[in-house]
Amino acid sequence: MRWSLRAKLAASHSLPILLLMSVLSLYLLYSLEGFLTQRLVRQLSYQAQLVLDQIEQIPEVAENPQAAQSFLADVARMTDARVLVLSKERVILASTRVEDAELIGTRYTDQGIEQALHGMKGEGIGPGLTAQVAYVDLPLQREGAIAGVLRLSYEVDDLRTQFNRLHWLILGGIILTAILGLALALGLATTITRPVHQLSESAQKIADGNYQTRVSVHSRDEVAALARNFNQMAARLEEAEEARERQLAAIVHELARPLAGMQAAVETLRDGADADRETRDALLGGIEEEFARLNRMIGTLQGLHKRALRPMQLTRTEIPLDRAIRASVANFELVTAPLGIALALELPSSLPKVLADEDRLIQVLTNLLDNASKFTPHGGKITVQAGEEKNAVWVTVSDTGAGIAPDDLPYIFQQFYSGGESPEKRGMGLGLAICREIITAHGGQIRAESEPGQGARFTFSLPIG
């Protein structure tokens, strides 16, 4: 039999209470029965002693049946117990009960009577003349010798009947409590298992690709914390799925542009453009550039995949930072000049050396300059600045382009994020992510500042030493 979590929780709540109540109820019941029985025996013992004190004033009671019966007739008005007087031969001489008349003159003995005939007090629970009784037997003495036995008994069948009723009452109470406890336990278990069931259904929906699934949270317990964590996981999966779709779109877009250019060049050559050597060389050169661009793109994706498997490896040497900056700017002057973009370099008279991978720093500067040139219009300006501050050096690349939208600014360093860029200028969204990875690997920081229409400003800092 396979139990559900709800059934297990309900059982764990109700069974211990049911067992505890059963054991405790039976213990209390039998303890009460024993207490009342002992109390009844003590009362009989007290009454027997009072009767015995009176009998000692009438010595012939132990030998004369008429005197004994006359005495017990007076005793019958003072007690509900059955009082018997027996001779030392164990013959019943008198009784307080009228129905015992036919037993007068018959022998009757039990353990308590035998104890009394030996001079000891007999008491307890045992068989009586007609039913189970609580009894007390006291020896009757005359002139120092045992002359008979005084017996007081009280039928306990009524008491047992009451206790049997109490048994059934307690049993009914236990059953009712068990039903109510089970219902309450099932209700409590449902409050736990319902959100777990919802979590299971939501997890299945996410497994089926529905990343918008969320679990409602209505409490503040551990299950609610699990639901909140689940919702955070689902949100991150949704973001990851959106990022994957953006990645795929960016890769398709980046691959489509060079392929379209090469296809156009091939079609032009097929239409007879190869007759003009200069046109043919230009077209072949364009195809070669597009092939180079595809190779660079593939290399970037391969490098990204490798870094996802292991941290970036740096080859650090102590280098003058201004050398890397000047080399990057010199390479980009050939790019910005045809676009009508001014490229300015503002460096202090001296910059401290840094322990860094020079090729990686040039890669960072190249990416920043490439982004700036994309978004700076004709007649605009790109400025590269550097300086020293406390125990770090900083480098800034700023432009006079359209700037970055405030909604996009927090996400521009994420992989494959292209934001609201136009399709003509949108890249794969890897450049800034790679820049941040390189600077972070050097122990530095990179940030971006921008206001729409006033250009963008990228600054990275590196520790000195």
Secondary structure as GFF3:
##gff-version 3
##sequence-region A 1 465
A	DSSP	alpha_helix	5	55	.	.	.	ID=ss1
A	DSSP	three_ten_helix	59	62	.	.	.	ID=ss2
A	DSSP	alpha_helix	65	75	.	.	.	ID=ss3
A	DSSP	beta_strand	82	87	.	.	.	ID=ss4
A	DSSP	beta_strand	92	95	.	.	.	ID=ss5
A	DSSP	three_ten_helix	98	103	.	.	.	ID=ss6
A	DSSP	alpha_helix	111	117	.	.	.	ID=ss7
A	DSSP	beta_strand	122	127	.	.	.	ID=ss8
A	DSSP	beta_strand	132	142	.	.	.	ID=ss9
A	DSSP	beta_strand	145	155	.	.	.	ID=ss10
A	DSSP	alpha_helix	157	207	.	.	.	ID=ss11
A	DSSP	alpha_helix	222	270	.	.	.	ID=ss12
A	DSSP	three_ten_helix	273	275	.	.	.	ID=ss13
A	DSSP	alpha_helix	277	309	.	.	.	ID=ss14
A	DSSP	beta_strand	317	320	.	.	.	ID=ss15
A	DSSP	alpha_helix	321	336	.	.	.	ID=ss16
A	DSSP	beta_strand	342	346	.	.	.	ID=ss17
A	DSSP	beta_strand	353	356	.	.	.	ID=ss18
A	DSSP	alpha_helix	358	375	.	.	.	ID=ss19
A	DSSP	beta_strand	381	389	.	.	.	ID=ss20
A	DSSP	beta_strand	392	399	.	.	.	ID=ss21
A	DSSP	three_ten_helix	409	411	.	.	.	ID=ss22
A	DSSP	alpha_helix	431	441	.	.	.	ID=ss23
A	DSSP	beta_strand	445	450	.	.	.	ID=ss24
A	DSSP	beta_strand	456	463	.	.	.	ID=ss25
###
